[in-house]
Every structure is written in C-alpha cells, then in structure tokens.
Amino acid sequence: MRVAALTDAVRANLARNGVTPPMSVLGVSLGGMVALDWVRRFPGELRGVVLVGASSGGVCRPWHRLQPPALLGLLLGGLLARDVCAREALVLRWTSRRHPADAELRTRWAAIARENPVSPVNVLRQLAAATRFDGRGPIPAVPGLVIGGAADRLVSPGCSAALAASLGWPCAMCSGAGHDVTLDAPDWVLPRLREMAGSGP
C-alpha cells in the first residue's frame, strides 16, 4: 500500500532477471510515481526518468489527481468486478481518448490480465498507494521529462505541469491524448524520448 514498496518490488524483480543499473525508466500513471520514488531514493541507478500522466500529493489537489467523475465512473462501472473483459474495457474507456472502444486492444489486455491476474483487493491497494504518494522533496541531478495528455479525463492535465514545475523538469503536453499518452500517441512520444536520450549522459 506504499509506492516505496512497489519500487522495491520492481527493483528486486529486475535484479532477479539480470537487469542491472544504470538504466533509464519510463513510468505511466502509478508507474510514474514509482519512477519518481526510485530516482529520489536510488539516484545512482538511473540515467534518466520519464513520467507519463503522473501526479503527486502536496503538488496536486486530491480531486485533480483522480478526478471525481473518473473515480465514480470506474467504481460504478465495475473496476472491482471479476469480469476481466468488462474491467479492461472500462479502464480503456477512461485512459484513452483515441482507442476508447477498441475491441482488439481490449481483448489483448484481457489476455494479459488473465495471465497476470490482479485481484480487486490489489486494485484497492494500488489506489491507496497512489493516493498516499507525496513526491515532494529535493530531486537529484538526473535528466527528467514529464509528459501529459491534454485530453486526460482520469487525472487533470494540470497535474503534469504542476509536477514538472516542482521538479524543475520540462513538461510536454500532447493535445488530443488521454491519460495513457504512450497508447494514444506513440509516434508523438518516441521523438521526445530520443531527444532526451541524446541529451543525457
């Protein structure tokens, strides 16, 4: 129920699989919070950090970090239901503006969810971890970039700008993209990653 515990689990899993620092990390949504916690606690392990659709307590208002219509829509729509296809369709509807009803994508996500099941209890744990996360504090001298979707209905787009300002990192906003900019606009994201990689150490 803490982002720091998620960070520790990710680092341990990478180590078990032979992935060793230094590395660059891109984190989407809750993954962005993990990436931010990681660079704060273990800055020597990361060459660069990209946060997509991330937010932080103390920087963004709670109702901007998870907008009330989205929270109600997710909970009432069945986020905690055991029907994997229905759950993935619901997530897709709230995180994507360009593929909200993509049946093929929903089917692929449902297959992944069946292979790697997430219980309703773990969904609530992840929500609790995200809600409690406060990413304020000094940031190490590691290159960073914050990316946001200007059409994000899940998290207020203003959170990306506020988080970038608090970190002293540049912010890139993609018009027309929803919460998952990497899904909605991969061809827009990739040049920014290449540019960041070219300017890093």
N, C-alpha and C positions, 0 to 999 in steps of 0.2 A: 504493500500500500504506500510505498515511498518510491519516488523516482530514483533516488540513490541506490535502492535495492535492485531496480531494473538495470541501472548502469552496471552494477557489479555482476549481474547475471549475464549481460551481453558480453562484458569483457572476459568473463570466465569461459563462456561458450566459444568465443573467438580463439582463446588460448588453447582450448581443448582441440580445436580444429586446425591448429598450427598457424593461425593468423597473428602476426606479432607487430608491435609498433615499430616505427611511426606509421601512421595511416591518416587518411582523410575520411571524414564522416559526414554523411548527409542524413538528416533525421526529419521525418514528416510528422507533424502534429505532436503526439506524445513522444514519438521518436526524437523530435527536435528538443524536447525538454531533457531527454536522456543525453543527447549530444551536448547540450549546454552544461548539464551537471558534470559530464565526463571531462570537458575541457577545463572546467573550473577546478576539479579535484585532481586530474592527472594530465596537466597541460603538456608534459613532455611526450605523451603518447600520440598526440595529434598534430598533423601538419596543417590542417585546415578544417573548418566546420561550416556546413551549410544548414540552415534551419528553414523548413518549409511549413508554413501555417502554424507556427509555434506561438506560444504565449507564456506569460509568467505572472504569478501573483506579485503584488507590490508594484507592478509596472502597468498592468491592465486591470480594468474593473472586472469583478467576477461575472457579471452579466454580459460582458464583451468577450470573455474567454470561452464561454459556451452560451450562445445567445438563447434566451428563453424559448422562442418558437422552435428552435432546433432541439432543445432538451425535451420539450413536450412532445414534439413530433417523433423523436427517437424512442422515448419511453412508451408513449401511447401506441406507436406503430409496431412495437414488438421487438425492440433491441434485445430484450432479455429472453425472447422466445427460443425454443429449441429447434424451430424450423429454420435450417441453415440457409436455404434459398431465399426465404422471406427476409431473414435478417440481413443477408448480403445485399439484397435489393434495396432495403431501407437505408443501409449505410451508403450505398452508391448514390441514392437519391439526394442525400444531404451533403455528400462530399464532392460531387462532380456537377458542374454546370453543362458540360459538353457531352457527357455519356450517362445521364441520369436513368435511362431506361434501356441500357444496352444489355440485351438478354444473353449474348455470348460472354460478355465480360462477367456478368452475374454468375453464370454457370461455372466459369473458370474459378472465380473467387470462392464459390460454394465448394468446389472440389478441394481447393486448398484448405478451406475451413474444416472439411471432413477429415483430411489427413492430419491437421493440426488443430484439434478442437479447443475452443475457448468456452469455458462454462459461464453461465450467467453470473456466478459469483466472481469470476475473474474479470468480467466486464465491469462490475461494480468496483472491484479493487483498482482497475485501471483508471476509472473515472475519479475515484478518491485520490489516487496518486497525482493525477493531473491537476485536480482542484487544489491540492495542498502545496503544489510546487511553487517555490519562490526562488527565482533565478537571479535575484539582485546580488550585487557584490562585485569586487574587483575582477576584471577579466584579464587573463594572461595575454601576452603578445603573440597570439595565434591568428592568422588570417581568417576572417569570417564573413559570411554573407547571410542576410535574411531575405527570404522570398515569400511573397504573399499573393493570394488571389484576390483581385479587386471585386469579384462577384462571390466571395465566400459567404455562405449562409450559415455555416456552423460556428465559426469564430469571426468576430468583427475584423475586417481588413485593417482597421486602425491598430490592432494589436501588433501586426508585423512592423509597422512604422515605429510604434512606441518601443518595442523590444529592440529594434535596430538602434534607435537613438540612445537607449540606456546602455547598450553595449559598445557604442561608437563604431558600429559596423554599417556598411552600406545596405540599403534596402531596395529591392527590385520588386515592383508590383506588376502582375500580369493581368491586363484587362480581359474580362470575359472568362477567366478561370475561377473555379471554385476552391474549396479547401485543399484538395489534393492537386496542386499545380502540376506535379510530375505526371499525373494521369491526364489532366485536361490539356496541357500544353508542353509535351516533352521536347518538341522542336524549339520552343522558346527557352526552356530551362537549360538544355545542353550547351549552347554557346556561352551562357553565363558561367557554367561550371568549367568549361575550357578556359575561359578568360581568367577565372580565379586561379585555376591550376597553373596557368602560365605566369601569373604574377606572384605565386607563392615561393617559398624557399625550396 
